[in-house]
Amino acid sequence: MENTPESNATLGQPESTKNKVLETGAGLTQDFGPTKRICAHLNAFHAYASEPSRYVEANHYCAHLNDEVRQCILYDSPGPNARLIGIEYMITPRLFATLPASERRLWHSHVFEVKSGMLIMPRPTGVPAAAWEVAENKEMEQVVHLYGKVYHLWQTDRGDKLPLGEPQLMTSYTEQDQLNDAVVRERDERWGEDSGHKREVREYIEVPEVHADADATWRRG
């Protein structure tokens, strides 16, 4: 079952049998060490910092560099032919506070995403919902404190068939009325999730103070 609308209408000829064979062989013989560190799949929405009425659904595949820095590869779907559309870094408030004000304005908070249930960690097939909810909430207890810096390289929302133009600074949402509820409901239906339920079970998660320099897109709006 397709969990996200994977529209891999990329320009170019279909992958040849030769390349498929080489791809299989490479997968069996090479190590791919960096990607083995990926330990979390998160799904959420990003808004364009320069045009916040535009949004993109992104699948984040994240790894820890250390206890204070995470790095995530962003794809347009969880499928094998997903397009790599961007990157996101996440850091702790302690590191965020060391940045100059001009840099801090490029970063966003995750408080609303977590508390509203918009940010999800999709449940793998066969894992009991109750057990996964515990694991997801543990992840959210950490992410709620982190600041993210995200750039998208492929503007899939406008139908681009190649990654065109300059990288786009993106941001997260900070209030309910910034993204149509129908968008989140449609995502929830595809994944078999319930962001309303997640909002309820995450009520116990503390709401950290957000630095005044973060979320600049919404503060200037």
Contacts in CASP RR format, 6 or more apart in sequence:
PFRMAT RR
TARGET T0000
AUTHOR 0000-0000-0000
METHOD contacts of the structure
MODEL  1
MENTPESNATLGQPESTKNKVLETGAGLTQDFGPTKRICAHLNAFHAYAS
EPSRYVEANHYCAHLNDEVRQCILYDSPGPNARLIGIEYMITPRLFATLP
ASERRLWHSHVFEVKSGMLIMPRPTGVPAAAWEVAENKEMEQVVHLYGKV
YHLWQTDRGDKLPLGEPQLMTSYTEQDQLNDAVVRERDERWGEDSGHKRE
VREYIEVPEVHADADATWRRG
2 77 0 8 1.000
2 79 0 8 1.000
2 190 0 8 1.000
3 77 0 8 1.000
3 78 0 8 1.000
3 79 0 8 1.000
3 122 0 8 1.000
3 190 0 8 1.000
3 191 0 8 1.000
4 43 0 8 1.000
4 57 0 8 1.000
4 59 0 8 1.000
4 76 0 8 1.000
4 77 0 8 1.000
4 78 0 8 1.000
4 187 0 8 1.000
4 190 0 8 1.000
5 77 0 8 1.000
6 76 0 8 1.000
6 77 0 8 1.000
6 79 0 8 1.000
6 81 0 8 1.000
6 82 0 8 1.000
7 76 0 8 1.000
7 156 0 8 1.000
7 159 0 8 1.000
8 76 0 8 1.000
8 81 0 8 1.000
8 82 0 8 1.000
8 83 0 8 1.000
9 159 0 8 1.000
9 161 0 8 1.000
10 83 0 8 1.000
10 161 0 8 1.000
10 162 0 8 1.000
11 161 0 8 1.000
11 162 0 8 1.000
15 23 0 8 1.000
34 63 0 8 1.000
37 63 0 8 1.000
37 64 0 8 1.000
38 61 0 8 1.000
38 62 0 8 1.000
38 63 0 8 1.000
38 73 0 8 1.000
39 62 0 8 1.000
39 63 0 8 1.000
39 64 0 8 1.000
40 60 0 8 1.000
40 61 0 8 1.000
40 62 0 8 1.000
40 121 0 8 1.000
40 139 0 8 1.000
41 59 0 8 1.000
41 60 0 8 1.000
41 61 0 8 1.000
41 62 0 8 1.000
41 78 0 8 1.000
41 121 0 8 1.000
41 122 0 8 1.000
42 59 0 8 1.000
42 60 0 8 1.000
42 62 0 8 1.000
42 72 0 8 1.000
42 119 0 8 1.000
42 120 0 8 1.000
42 121 0 8 1.000
42 139 0 8 1.000
42 143 0 8 1.000
43 57 0 8 1.000
43 58 0 8 1.000
43 59 0 8 1.000
43 60 0 8 1.000
43 119 0 8 1.000
43 120 0 8 1.000
43 121 0 8 1.000
43 122 0 8 1.000
43 187 0 8 1.000
43 191 0 8 1.000
44 57 0 8 1.000
44 58 0 8 1.000
44 60 0 8 1.000
44 113 0 8 1.000
44 118 0 8 1.000
44 119 0 8 1.000
44 120 0 8 1.000
44 172 0 8 1.000
45 55 0 8 1.000
45 56 0 8 1.000
45 57 0 8 1.000
45 58 0 8 1.000
45 118 0 8 1.000
45 172 0 8 1.000
45 173 0 8 1.000
45 179 0 8 1.000
45 183 0 8 1.000
45 184 0 8 1.000
45 187 0 8 1.000
46 55 0 8 1.000
46 56 0 8 1.000
46 58 0 8 1.000
46 150 0 8 1.000
46 152 0 8 1.000
46 170 0 8 1.000
46 171 0 8 1.000
46 172 0 8 1.000
47 53 0 8 1.000
47 54 0 8 1.000
47 55 0 8 1.000
47 170 0 8 1.000
47 171 0 8 1.000
47 172 0 8 1.000
47 173 0 8 1.000
47 178 0 8 1.000
47 179 0 8 1.000
47 217 0 8 1.000
48 54 0 8 1.000
48 55 0 8 1.000
48 56 0 8 1.000
48 152 0 8 1.000
48 168 0 8 1.000
48 169 0 8 1.000
48 170 0 8 1.000
48 171 0 8 1.000
49 168 0 8 1.000
49 169 0 8 1.000
49 170 0 8 1.000
49 171 0 8 1.000
49 216 0 8 1.000
49 217 0 8 1.000
50 168 0 8 1.000
50 169 0 8 1.000
52 171 0 8 1.000
52 178 0 8 1.000
52 217 0 8 1.000
52 218 0 8 1.000
54 157 0 8 1.000
54 158 0 8 1.000
55 157 0 8 1.000
55 179 0 8 1.000
55 183 0 8 1.000
56 76 0 8 1.000
56 85 0 8 1.000
56 152 0 8 1.000
56 155 0 8 1.000
56 156 0 8 1.000
56 157 0 8 1.000
56 170 0 8 1.000
57 76 0 8 1.000
57 187 0 8 1.000
58 74 0 8 1.000
58 75 0 8 1.000
58 76 0 8 1.000
58 85 0 8 1.000
58 86 0 8 1.000
58 152 0 8 1.000
59 74 0 8 1.000
59 75 0 8 1.000
59 76 0 8 1.000
59 77 0 8 1.000
59 78 0 8 1.000
59 82 0 8 1.000
60 72 0 8 1.000
60 73 0 8 1.000
60 74 0 8 1.000
60 88 0 8 1.000
61 72 0 8 1.000
61 73 0 8 1.000
61 74 0 8 1.000
61 75 0 8 1.000
62 70 0 8 1.000
62 71 0 8 1.000
62 72 0 8 1.000
62 73 0 8 1.000
62 88 0 8 1.000
62 90 0 8 1.000
63 70 0 8 1.000
63 71 0 8 1.000
63 72 0 8 1.000
64 70 0 8 1.000
65 71 0 8 1.000
67 92 0 8 1.000
68 91 0 8 1.000
68 92 0 8 1.000
68 94 0 8 1.000
68 95 0 8 1.000
69 89 0 8 1.000
69 90 0 8 1.000
69 91 0 8 1.000
69 92 0 8 1.000
69 95 0 8 1.000
70 89 0 8 1.000
70 90 0 8 1.000
70 91 0 8 1.000
70 146 0 8 1.000
71 87 0 8 1.000
71 88 0 8 1.000
71 89 0 8 1.000
71 90 0 8 1.000
72 87 0 8 1.000
72 88 0 8 1.000
72 89 0 8 1.000
72 90 0 8 1.000
73 84 0 8 1.000
73 86 0 8 1.000
73 87 0 8 1.000
74 84 0 8 1.000
74 85 0 8 1.000
74 86 0 8 1.000
74 87 0 8 1.000
74 88 0 8 1.000
74 150 0 8 1.000
74 152 0 8 1.000
75 82 0 8 1.000
75 83 0 8 1.000
75 84 0 8 1.000
75 85 0 8 1.000
76 82 0 8 1.000
76 83 0 8 1.000
76 85 0 8 1.000
76 154 0 8 1.000
76 156 0 8 1.000
77 83 0 8 1.000
78 122 0 8 1.000
83 154 0 8 1.000
83 156 0 8 1.000
84 153 0 8 1.000
84 154 0 8 1.000
85 152 0 8 1.000
85 153 0 8 1.000
85 154 0 8 1.000
85 156 0 8 1.000
85 163 0 8 1.000
86 150 0 8 1.000
86 151 0 8 1.000
86 152 0 8 1.000
86 153 0 8 1.000
86 154 0 8 1.000
86 167 0 8 1.000
87 150 0 8 1.000
87 151 0 8 1.000
87 153 0 8 1.000
88 148 0 8 1.000
88 149 0 8 1.000
88 150 0 8 1.000
88 151 0 8 1.000
89 148 0 8 1.000
89 149 0 8 1.000
89 150 0 8 1.000
90 110 0 8 1.000
90 143 0 8 1.000
90 146 0 8 1.000
90 147 0 8 1.000
90 148 0 8 1.000
91 107 0 8 1.000
91 146 0 8 1.000
91 147 0 8 1.000
91 148 0 8 1.000
91 149 0 8 1.000
92 145 0 8 1.000
92 146 0 8 1.000
92 147 0 8 1.000
93 145 0 8 1.000
93 146 0 8 1.000
93 147 0 8 1.000
93 208 0 8 1.000
93 211 0 8 1.000
96 104 0 8 1.000
96 107 0 8 1.000
96 147 0 8 1.000
96 211 0 8 1.000
96 214 0 8 1.000
97 211 0 8 1.000
99 107 0 8 1.000
101 213 0 8 1.000
104 211 0 8 1.000
104 213 0 8 1.000
104 214 0 8 1.000
105 213 0 8 1.000
105 214 0 8 1.000
105 216 0 8 1.000
106 149 0 8 1.000
106 169 0 8 1.000
106 216 0 8 1.000
107 147 0 8 1.000
107 148 0 8 1.000
107 149 0 8 1.000
107 213 0 8 1.000
107 214 0 8 1.000
108 147 0 8 1.000
108 148 0 8 1.000
108 149 0 8 1.000
108 150 0 8 1.000
108 171 0 8 1.000
108 172 0 8 1.000
108 174 0 8 1.000
108 214 0 8 1.000
108 215 0 8 1.000
108 217 0 8 1.000
109 147 0 8 1.000
109 148 0 8 1.000
109 172 0 8 1.000
109 174 0 8 1.000
109 210 0 8 1.000
109 211 0 8 1.000
109 214 0 8 1.000
109 215 0 8 1.000
110 119 0 8 1.000
110 143 0 8 1.000
110 144 0 8 1.000
110 145 0 8 1.000
110 146 0 8 1.000
110 147 0 8 1.000
110 148 0 8 1.000
110 172 0 8 1.000
111 144 0 8 1.000
111 174 0 8 1.000
111 207 0 8 1.000
111 208 0 8 1.000
111 210 0 8 1.000
112 118 0 8 1.000
112 172 0 8 1.000
112 173 0 8 1.000
112 174 0 8 1.000
112 175 0 8 1.000
113 119 0 8 1.000
113 143 0 8 1.000
113 172 0 8 1.000
113 173 0 8 1.000
114 140 0 8 1.000
114 143 0 8 1.000
114 144 0 8 1.000
114 202 0 8 1.000
114 205 0 8 1.000
115 144 0 8 1.000
115 199 0 8 1.000
115 202 0 8 1.000
115 205 0 8 1.000
115 207 0 8 1.000
116 173 0 8 1.000
116 176 0 8 1.000
116 195 0 8 1.000
116 199 0 8 1.000
117 195 0 8 1.000
117 196 0 8 1.000
117 198 0 8 1.000
117 199 0 8 1.000
117 202 0 8 1.000
118 173 0 8 1.000
118 179 0 8 1.000
118 184 0 8 1.000
118 195 0 8 1.000
119 140 0 8 1.000
119 143 0 8 1.000
120 136 0 8 1.000
120 191 0 8 1.000
120 193 0 8 1.000
120 195 0 8 1.000
120 198 0 8 1.000
121 132 0 8 1.000
121 135 0 8 1.000
121 136 0 8 1.000
121 139 0 8 1.000
121 140 0 8 1.000
122 191 0 8 1.000
122 193 0 8 1.000
123 129 0 8 1.000
123 132 0 8 1.000
123 136 0 8 1.000
123 193 0 8 1.000
124 132 0 8 1.000
133 201 0 8 1.000
136 198 0 8 1.000
137 201 0 8 1.000
137 202 0 8 1.000
137 205 0 8 1.000
140 202 0 8 1.000
140 205 0 8 1.000
141 205 0 8 1.000
144 205 0 8 1.000
144 206 0 8 1.000
144 207 0 8 1.000
144 208 0 8 1.000
145 208 0 8 1.000
147 211 0 8 1.000
147 214 0 8 1.000
148 172 0 8 1.000
150 169 0 8 1.000
150 170 0 8 1.000
150 171 0 8 1.000
151 167 0 8 1.000
151 168 0 8 1.000
151 169 0 8 1.000
151 170 0 8 1.000
152 167 0 8 1.000
152 168 0 8 1.000
152 170 0 8 1.000
153 163 0 8 1.000
153 167 0 8 1.000
153 168 0 8 1.000
154 160 0 8 1.000
154 162 0 8 1.000
154 163 0 8 1.000
154 164 0 8 1.000
155 163 0 8 1.000
155 164 0 8 1.000
155 165 0 8 1.000
155 168 0 8 1.000
171 215 0 8 1.000
171 216 0 8 1.000
171 217 0 8 1.000
171 218 0 8 1.000
172 215 0 8 1.000
173 179 0 8 1.000
174 215 0 8 1.000
174 218 0 8 1.000
175 218 0 8 1.000
178 218 0 8 1.000
184 195 0 8 1.000
185 195 0 8 1.000
187 193 0 8 1.000
188 194 0 8 1.000
188 195 0 8 1.000
212 219 0 8 1.000
END
